[in-house]
Amino acid sequence: MGPGDNVVMTTMDDVLNWGRSNSLWPLTFGLACCAIEMMATGAADYDLERFGCGVFRATPRQADLMIVAGTVTLKMASRIRMLYEQMPDPKWVISMGSCSNKGGPYWQEGYHVLKGVDRVIPVDIYVPGCPPRPETLIEAIMMLQKKIKVQEAALGPIGFARKQA
Amino acid sequence: MTFEDIFSKLSQKFPQGILGKEETKPDASIKVDPLAIHDILKYLRDELNFETLHMVSGVDYPALSALCVVYHPGSYTHKMIVPLKVYLPRTDEAKVESVTDLFKAANWHERETYDMFGIQFLNHPDPRRILCPEDWVGFPLRKDYVTPDYYNGMPVPLYFEDGAPTKEGAH
């Protein structure tokens, strides 16, 4: 065994997906009480950094994951759309909590609440709960990592074409 | 100093401005003429040691055909709050003098009261909506408010009456 023998063979897809799924940079984006759980997930007890997902960025231009944590009002919806469009591809969205999934407790009388953030931006993972526990958010992030790992990263529109798993 | 003392002092000072008291529960309140509310709050602040204004809010009374602005001036000296109620006509002409020059705290409270009830505050330094978007139509806490179907192209109800999540061509 000499120094030149350490060769690893892989595909472009696998190496890109491996890198992307294990270095998700979420956008710091808390809208309501779900954001408290998101912060707890990032803090020492639950330590999101173990999954390569703890680098909360303060600008959409450096982020590739948006965790919509909280009630999306109609006033906020257009801002969310703008932030989503400012994120560089490839990008993913986790809808965290009942409010951003489907309006939550404001589903009937909430004149000011958008009934689901998927009405303005595409969503990859929905997390139920009001608010979800940090374990639930961690499971959602692991689920998203599984989803990223079977994407065809090198071909086609990124994030949409998928390999048969 | 009790509520009755405050009420009698105000009645002597402002015989025109005080319209009576309401035995509302749990706290009695004083009914005030809209034109006198600024002078009365100034008198309460300067002469009767009511240092703070805890809240300005609104009530809609469709049965009385009236809108109401409720002031909660508070006193740390007397350890009490005296609610003042100003009744206004339930039209676009519901206007009352702003008290932001007396209590800085009134600024956002009056903006919220305008936002939710459409009550205008004259001489307010920044008379805009505070919670709803600038282009919002209507005043949501009025009892006859109807939730819009669409706002800026976004459907507002979860499902429409026919069960569809969105309606084509409705906006």
Interface residues (C-beta under 8 A of the other chain):
Chain A: L74 K75 A77 S78 K102 G103 W107 Q108 Y111 H112 L114 K115 G116 R119 V120
Chain B: L131 C132 P133 P140 Y145 T147 P148 Y151 N152 M154 P155 V156 P157 L158
